[in-house]
Amino acid sequence: MTQYHAWRKIAETTPAAIIEIGFLNGDRAFLTEHTDRVAAGIVKGIDCFLAPNQTPPTPNQPQGG
């Protein structure tokens, strides 16, 4: 998505990301009924991106994976 139109509307030095969290046709119930979990997942994803070796695994994620 390097040519995505939104990238032309911000300065080249401005950090930006496109975050996809699901599809409204199949994920609507989860996205609308568990907004706290959705937000927490976005935060964890950003944390992992910024410091991949410092983010602890989630309870369901095996160690070293």
URMOUR-V699477 format. One line per field, one symbol per residue. ss: DSSP state (H for helix, E for strand, L for the rest). psi: psi as a letter, one per 40 degrees, with the letter a starting at -180 (. if undefined). Layout:
ss: ???
psi: ???
This chain:
ss: LLLLHHHHHLLLLLLLLLLLLLLHHHHHHHHHHLHHHHHHHHHHHHHHHHLLLLLLLLLLLLLLL
psi: fdehdddeeiidehiiihhheahdddedddddefddddddddddddddddgdeehiiidehiie.
